Amino acid sequence: MTQRAIETTGTVDEEHRLVLDEPLPIAGPSRVKVIILVPDDTELDERLWLEAARSNPAFEFLTDPAEDIYTAADGRPFGDWRQSRPGPVSARRPHRH
């Protein structure tokens, strides 16, 4: 299926509904895919992200036990890589095999 992008602006109202600033240049009724870009200064509650991921069918495959391939013993906690590699990232040379 071929898709085209239409950029527009809008506002999310008090009831969490998207209200567009201008009418869309497409005939309706029609199903569309929407991507929302929020300003960086808007911090969304982590619970909202987790709930969205939990209820989104795109992530349903993660409930399959076959997808659970890592344990707490794998790797190091995020952030530990800085302790093992001194100096700024830009000053490091790439590792060559």
Rosetta blueprint (number, residue, H / E / L):
1 M L
2 T L
3 Q L
4 R L
5 A L
6 I L
7 E L
8 T L
9 T L
10 G E
11 T E
12 V E
13 D L
14 E L
15 E L
16 H L
17 R L
18 L E
19 V E
20 L E
21 D L
22 E L
23 P L
24 L L
25 P L
26 I L
27 A L
28 G L
29 P L
30 S L
31 R L
32 V L
33 K L
34 V L
35 I L
36 I L
37 L L
38 V L
39 P L
40 D L
41 D L
42 T L
43 E L
44 L L
45 D L
46 E H
47 R H
48 L H
49 W H
50 L H
51 E H
52 A H
53 A H
54 R H
55 S H
56 N L
57 P H
58 A H
59 F H
60 E H
61 F H
62 L H
63 T H
64 D L
65 P H
66 A H
67 E H
68 D L
69 I L
70 Y L
71 T L
72 A L
73 A L
74 D L
75 G L
76 R L
77 P L
78 F L
79 G L
80 D L
81 W H
82 R H
83 Q H
84 S H
85 R L
86 P L
87 G L
88 P L
89 V H
90 S H
91 A H
92 R L
93 R L
94 P L
95 H L
96 R L
97 H L
